[in-house]
Amino acid sequence: MKQMAVLYMVLSGSVLLAKDICITIYNQNALVKDVRSMDLAKGESEVSFTDVASQIDPTSVHFKSLTAAEKVQILEQNYEYDLIGGSKILAKYIDQEIRAITEKGELFQGTLLSASNDIVIQDDQGGIQILKADQIQHFDLPRLPEGLITRPTLIWQIRNRGPEKHKAEISYLTQGMGWHAEYVALVNEEDTRLDLSGWVSIDNHSGATYEDAQLKLVAGDVNIIHTRTLKSGERMRRLAVAEDAVPQFEEKSFFEYHLYTLQRTSTLKNNQTKQISLFPDARAKTEKKYLYNGSHYGEKIRVYLEFENSKSDGLGIPLPKGTVRVYKSDTDGALEFIGEDRIDHTSRDETVRLFIGNAFDITGERTVMESRNITQRSRQESVKILLKNHKNGSVKITVTESFSLDWKITEASLSYRKKDAKTAEFDVQVPANGEATMTYTVLLNW
């Protein structure tokens, strides 16, 4: 029997039966919506709802009857999380009679006075026995103390003035659940195309397992106010489940975000990481670019792969933020990892630029040849940039020069473009196994 297929607990004549569950997962938490058929006794009754997430925000819980909302009134709601544990059971027996048996088989019987660090027992004659906890083999206790439960539980006091059979919706927010996107890009031999596949990884540490749930993922920066949450138990080792790479999610705009709905149900086990294909392989045109900024990166030439997230180029899919890992086949056909980068949420028709790493065979050298003050509020600098290429093919390098002051280039060996208020860019063609030099003079004002 599935855990959520039939869930019932009878209290004051009320029975809960699981019906339908939907989970909307954000980057930091999740909204759980559970629709169930319920038998509610006439008048006032107490209903227990178990198997909720242990990281639930009890202030977010919402209960309503879908059958006769005006006939069902919630009088009181309690969240019970005082779970059974050895120390808690002992604490409930303070000032009560217990029996303790040590590892040596010695029996101690009497009133439990303390169970914090040492076990302190007073016998019938008033004698005190102090025992170390690690000396005790087991305790004999007559019954389970009241007020302890085995699972986190929501308890409602309900007044029902309508029919006894209802369909009800219970929803709540929980922490301990989130998702993130990951991408795998395979670049062709000429670095002109890449095949991109997307995956989502769903982490469930909420303290509950959800069987056959409908899953929705919200991509976007949703504002969440963080509050302290109650924790119970230790986290178990994470499991990983990968699901087939077939078109499974339907994407649509929702408010100022994007919503991805899985077109089937899936089970989210507690303390599990599940991976599901976000979209099938998509192919896009790509361009390899070399960028040099000597004032920031010294001699290093940074290598980027750039592509348009457009339908005409083979994509056109809203891409949730995540890590893109890039691979390329070697001459023997073996797939090799060449770099990775993180992208932010990227809508359709936007440019994606991935920083892959630093070039091995291409270097740069930036030298300030002259710097002199023109006035008390201006300075002139002359800069030379030497680019060396030890590759067998020529390369085009974009040289970026950054200025923290007002600037005007008065002389340059190459044309440039003003990228923004603080940046100028030059395109330099460097021959195979050769070098190229560019110079410019800039007037800085403050």
C-alpha positions in Angstrom: 0.0 0.0 0.0 1.4 3.4 -0.9 2.1 5.7 2.0 -0.2 8.5 0.7 -2.7 6.3 -1.2 -4.8 5.7 1.9 -4.1 7.7 5.0 -6.5 7.6 7.9 -6.7 8.5 11.6 -10.0 8.3 13.4 -10.7 10.9 16.2 -14.1 11.9 17.3 -15.7 10.2 14.3 -13.7 11.9 11.5 -11.8 10.0 8.8 -9.2 11.4 6.3 -8.6 9.8 3.0 -5.9 10.9 0.6 -7.1 12.1 -2.8 -4.7 14.3 -4.7 -1.5 16.1 -4.0 0.3 19.0 -5.9 3.6 20.5 -5.0 4.8 23.9 -6.3 8.5 24.1 -5.7 10.4 27.4 -5.5 14.2 27.8 -5.3 14.0 27.9 -1.5 10.8 26.4 -0.3 7.6 24.7 -1.6 3.8 25.0 -1.5 2.0 21.7 -0.8 -1.6 21.3 -1.7 -3.5 18.2 -0.7 -7.0 17.5 -1.8 -8.8 14.7 0.1 -12.2 13.1 0.6 -13.1 13.4 4.2 -15.8 12.1 6.5 -16.6 14.8 9.0 -18.9 14.1 11.9 -21.8 16.4 12.5 -21.2 19.1 15.0 -17.8 19.6 16.6 -15.0 17.0 16.0 -11.2 16.8 16.1 -9.4 15.9 12.9 -5.7 14.8 12.8 -3.7 15.3 9.7 -0.4 13.3 9.8 2.5 12.9 7.4 3.0 16.6 7.0 6.5 18.0 6.4 8.5 18.4 9.6 9.8 21.8 8.3 6.2 23.0 7.7 5.4 26.7 8.4 2.3 26.1 10.6 1.2 29.7 10.2 0.8 29.1 6.4 -1.7 26.2 6.8 -5.0 26.7 5.0 -7.9 24.3 5.3 -11.2 24.6 3.3 -14.0 22.4 2.3 -14.5 22.3 -1.5 -17.9 20.7 -1.0 -19.6 23.2 1.4 -17.1 25.8 2.6 -19.8 27.9 4.4 -20.8 24.8 6.4 -17.4 23.9 7.8 -15.8 26.2 10.4 -12.2 25.8 11.8 -12.4 26.6 15.5 -8.8 25.8 16.4 -5.6 24.5 14.8 -2.6 22.9 16.5 0.7 21.7 15.2 2.0 18.9 17.3 5.7 18.2 16.9 6.8 16.8 20.2 8.1 13.5 18.7 8.9 10.4 20.6 12.5 10.0 21.7 14.3 8.3 24.6 15.3 11.5 26.4 11.8 13.0 26.0 10.1 9.8 27.3 12.4 9.8 30.4 11.7 13.5 30.9 8.0 12.7 31.1 8.7 10.3 33.9 10.4 12.8 36.3 8.8 12.2 39.8 7.4 8.9 38.7 8.3 5.3 39.4 10.8 3.6 37.0 13.0 0.5 36.8 16.5 0.7 35.4 18.8 -2.3 34.6 22.5 -1.7 34.1 24.8 -3.6 31.8 25.9 -5.7 34.7 22.3 -6.8 35.3 21.8 -4.7 38.5 18.2 -3.5 39.1 17.5 0.0 40.4 13.9 0.9 41.1 12.4 4.1 42.5 11.4 7.6 41.7 13.2 9.3 38.8 14.6 12.7 40.0 16.7 13.6 37.0 17.5 12.4 33.5 19.4 15.3 32.1 23.0 14.2 32.3 23.1 11.6 35.1 20.2 9.3 36.0 19.2 10.0 39.6 16.8 7.5 41.3 15.4 7.7 44.8 14.4 4.3 46.3 11.6 3.7 48.8 13.9 4.2 51.8 15.0 7.6 50.5 18.4 6.4 49.2 19.8 8.1 46.2 21.4 6.3 43.3 23.3 8.3 40.6 24.0 6.3 37.4 25.7 7.3 34.2 23.6 7.1 31.2 26.0 4.7 29.4 25.7 2.3 32.4 22.0 1.7 31.7 21.2 -1.2 29.4 17.4 -0.5 29.4 14.5 1.1 31.3 11.3 -0.6 32.2 8.4 1.9 31.8 4.8 1.0 32.3 3.3 3.0 29.4 4.0 5.6 26.8 3.6 9.1 28.3 0.8 11.3 27.0 1.5 14.2 24.6 4.2 12.4 22.5 3.6 11.6 18.9 5.4 9.5 16.3 5.0 12.0 13.4 4.4 15.8 13.0 0.7 16.2 13.1 -1.8 19.0 12.3 -4.9 18.8 14.5 -8.1 20.9 13.8 -11.2 21.5 15.9 -13.9 21.6 13.3 -17.6 22.5 13.5 -19.5 20.8 10.6 -23.1 22.1 9.9 -23.2 20.4 6.5 -23.0 16.9 5.0 -20.7 14.3 6.5 -18.8 13.7 3.3 -16.6 16.5 2.0 -13.8 17.1 -0.4 -11.3 19.3 1.4 -8.1 21.2 0.3 -5.2 21.5 2.8 -2.3 23.7 1.7 0.9 24.8 3.5 4.4 26.1 2.9 7.4 24.1 3.9 11.1 24.7 3.9 13.6 21.9 3.2 12.6 21.7 -0.4 13.9 23.4 -3.5 15.1 22.9 -7.0 17.8 24.2 -9.4 18.6 23.7 -13.1 21.7 22.2 -14.6 22.7 22.1 -18.2 25.0 19.9 -20.3 26.5 21.5 -23.5 28.3 19.5 -26.1 30.4 21.6 -28.5 31.2 20.4 -32.0 34.8 20.2 -33.4 34.8 23.7 -35.0 33.3 25.3 -31.8 30.4 26.7 -34.0 27.5 24.7 -32.6 26.5 23.2 -29.3 23.9 20.7 -28.2 22.3 21.8 -25.0 20.2 19.6 -22.6 18.6 20.8 -19.4 17.9 19.0 -16.2 16.2 20.0 -12.9 17.4 18.7 -9.6 14.8 18.6 -6.8 16.0 18.3 -3.2 13.5 17.1 -0.6 14.6 17.4 3.0 11.2 18.6 4.2 10.7 15.6 6.4 7.9 14.0 4.4 7.5 11.7 1.3 5.0 12.6 -1.4 3.7 9.8 -3.5 2.5 10.3 -7.0 2.5 14.1 -6.7 1.8 16.7 -9.4 5.0 18.8 -9.6 5.3 22.5 -10.6 8.5 24.5 -10.6 8.6 28.3 -10.4 11.6 30.0 -11.9 12.3 33.6 -10.8 13.4 35.6 -7.8 10.4 35.2 -5.4 10.7 37.3 -2.3 10.5 35.1 0.9 10.7 36.3 4.5 12.9 33.8 6.4 11.8 32.7 9.9 13.2 30.2 12.3 11.8 26.7 11.5 11.4 23.7 13.8 13.6 20.7 13.0 13.1 17.1 14.1 15.5 14.2 13.6 18.8 14.0 11.7 19.1 14.3 7.9 19.6 11.0 6.2 22.0 10.4 3.3 20.8 11.9 0.1 19.8 9.6 -2.8 19.9 10.5 -6.4 17.3 9.5 -9.1 17.7 10.4 -12.7 14.6 10.2 -15.0 14.5 9.7 -18.7 15.4 12.7 -21.0 12.1 13.1 -22.8 10.0 16.3 -23.1 8.3 16.3 -19.8 7.7 19.9 -18.6 5.2 22.4 -20.0 6.5 26.0 -19.6 4.4 29.1 -19.4 4.6 32.7 -18.1 3.1 33.1 -14.6 2.9 36.5 -12.9 6.5 37.8 -13.3 8.0 34.3 -13.3 8.0 31.2 -15.4 6.1 28.1 -14.4 7.2 24.6 -15.4 4.6 21.8 -15.0 5.6 18.2 -15.1 3.2 16.4 -17.4 2.9 13.3 -15.2 3.0 12.5 -11.5 6.2 11.7 -9.6 7.2 10.5 -6.1 9.4 12.7 -4.0 11.0 10.7 -1.2 12.3 12.4 1.9 16.0 13.0 1.9 16.2 12.5 -1.8 17.6 14.4 -4.8 15.6 13.7 -8.0 16.7 14.7 -11.5 14.2 15.2 -14.3 14.9 16.3 -17.9 13.7 19.9 -18.4 13.8 19.8 -22.2 15.2 17.5 -24.9 18.5 18.3 -26.6 18.4 21.6 -28.5 21.0 22.8 -30.9 22.2 26.4 -31.2 24.8 28.3 -33.2 27.7 29.4 -31.0 30.8 31.5 -31.3 34.1 31.2 -29.4 35.4 34.6 -28.2 38.7 35.6 -26.7 38.7 38.6 -24.3 41.7 40.4 -22.8 41.6 42.9 -20.0 45.1 43.4 -18.9 44.3 45.7 -15.9 42.1 43.0 -14.4 43.5 39.6 -15.5 47.2 40.3 -16.2 48.5 38.1 -19.0 45.4 35.8 -19.2 43.2 35.7 -22.2 39.7 34.6 -21.2 37.7 32.2 -23.5 33.9 32.5 -23.8 31.3 30.6 -25.7 28.4 32.8 -26.8 25.0 31.9 -28.3 21.6 33.4 -28.7 18.7 31.9 -26.9 16.4 32.3 -29.9 14.1 29.9 -31.7 15.8 30.7 -35.1 19.1 29.5 -33.7 17.6 26.3 -32.3 16.6 27.3 -28.7 14.2 30.0 -27.7 13.4 28.4 -24.3 13.3 30.4 -21.1 16.3 29.1 -19.2 16.2 29.0 -15.4 19.4 30.0 -13.7 21.9 27.2 -13.1 25.2 25.7 -14.0 26.2 24.9 -17.6 28.9 22.2 -17.9 30.5 22.1 -21.3 32.1 19.1 -23.0 33.8 18.4 -26.3 34.8 15.2 -28.1 38.5 14.5 -28.5 39.9 13.1 -31.8 39.5 9.6 -30.5 35.8 10.2 -29.8 36.2 10.4 -26.1 34.1 13.2 -24.4 36.2 15.6 -22.4 35.1 18.3 -19.9 36.3 21.8 -20.9 34.7 24.1 -18.4 31.6 25.3 -16.7 29.8 28.6 -15.8 26.6 29.7 -14.1 23.9 31.6 -15.9 21.1 33.7 -14.5 17.5 33.4 -15.5 17.6 34.0 -19.2 14.5 34.7 -21.2 14.0 34.1 -24.9 16.0 36.0 -27.5 18.7 36.9 -24.9 22.5 36.3 -25.4 24.1 33.6 -23.2 27.8 34.0 -22.6 29.7 31.2 -20.9 33.2 31.7 -19.4 35.0 28.5 -20.2 38.5 29.2 -18.9 41.8 30.9 -19.8 43.6 30.2 -23.1 46.9 28.3 -22.9 48.6 29.4 -26.1 47.5 33.0 -26.2 48.8 35.7 -23.8 48.6 39.4 -23.4 50.9 42.1 -22.1 49.7 45.6 -21.1 52.2 48.4 -20.6 51.6 52.1 -19.7 54.2 53.8 -21.9 53.6 57.3 -20.6 51.5 59.0 -17.9 51.5 62.8 -17.3 49.3 65.4 -15.8 47.9 67.9 -18.3 46.1 70.1 -15.7 45.3 69.8 -12.1 42.2 67.9 -13.0 43.3 65.8 -16.0 45.9 63.2 -17.0 47.1 61.7 -20.3 48.1 58.1 -20.6 49.6 56.2 -23.5 49.1 52.4 -23.4 50.6 49.6 -25.5 49.1 46.1 -25.6 51.0 43.2 -27.0 49.1 40.0 -27.9 51.0 36.7 -28.6 49.4 33.7 -30.4 51.2 30.4 -30.4 48.3 28.5 -32.1 48.4 27.3 -35.7 45.5 29.4 -36.7 44.8 33.2 -36.4 42.5 34.5 -33.7 40.5 37.6 -33.1 40.8 39.0 -29.6 38.6 41.6 -28.1 40.7 43.9 -25.9 38.7 45.6 -23.1 40.0 48.7 -21.4 38.2 49.9 -18.3 38.3 53.5 -17.0 37.3 54.7 -13.6 37.4 58.4 -14.6 35.8 60.4 -17.4 37.7 59.5 -20.5 38.3 60.3 -24.1 40.6 58.4 -26.5 42.5 61.0 -28.5 44.6 58.6 -30.6 44.5 54.9 -31.4 46.1 52.5 -33.8 42.9 50.6 -34.2 39.2 51.6 -34.2 37.3 51.1 -31.0 33.7 51.1 -29.8 32.4 52.6 -26.6 30.7 49.7 -24.8 29.5 51.8 -21.9 30.5 54.9 -19.8 33.6 53.2 -18.4 34.6 50.7 -21.2 36.2 50.8 -24.6 36.7 47.7 -26.8 39.1 47.0 -29.6 39.1 44.0 -32.0 42.6 42.7 -32.7 43.4 40.1 -35.3 46.5 38.1 -34.2 48.2 35.8 -36.9 49.0 32.2 -36.4 52.2 31.7 -34.4 52.6 35.4 -34.3 51.9 38.6 -32.4 50.1 41.9 -32.7 50.5 45.2 -31.1 48.0 48.0 -30.5 48.4 51.4 -28.9 46.1 54.2 -27.8 46.3 57.5 -25.9 43.5 58.5 -23.5 42.7 61.8 -21.7 41.3 61.2 -18.2 39.4 64.0 -16.3 38.2 64.2 -12.8 
